Amino acid sequence: MKVADLMTPEVITCTIHDSLNGAARVMWDHDCGCAPVVDAHGKLVGIVTDRDIAMAAYTQGVPLGSIPVERVMSSKVISCSRGDDLDTAHRLMRTHEIHRIPVVDSRNRPIGILSLSDVINHWHGDRASEQAVEIAATFSAIRRRRERIATALSNGDAQNGNAAHESKPPKRKRPRTTKSSADPR
C-alpha cells in the first residue's frame, strides 16, 4: 500500500510569518494537531504542532499573536512522497519519533499529511498481530523521546532538549516595582 492511499490530501498550512494564534486557529478550525509551515513559494520549511504552541504559551509569557510560527516550528522536517510505501513512512515515524509526516510533491510542496492514526486504522487482517507490535514500538520510541526532553529540561540542559526549539528566548521576567520614598509603609 502507498502513502497516497491513506494520506489526508486536504493539507492546511501556515507560513513562517503567521502568528501562533493564527496557527492555533487553523488547527482548531480543521481539527488537526499540526500544520506544515511553508515559505513564500509554498515549499515546506517546517512544521508546528499544537504542543509547540502550548509550550510557547507557557515559556514565553507573551500573547500568541505576537509570536511568529517561525520562532517555534521544527525546521528539521521529515517528509515522504505520495508514492512511498506505507511501511517506509511508518518506519520514518518510528525512527524520527513523530506522530505525523507531511507528504510533499517533487518540488517539496505539501500535498497531504499521514498520521500514525491513519496507519493504525488501516492495518488489519492476517498481519494484525505483527502490525500491532510495530505500532507499539513506534509509540514506545515517541514516549522515550519525550522522556529524554523532559529530563534534559528539568536538568536545565536545553542542548539535549528538542533541537527545534533551541532558539527560544528565555522566559520574560516581570519588572520589579519599587516603593516611593513617600510611601508610609
Disulfide bonds with the S-S distance in Angstrom:
none
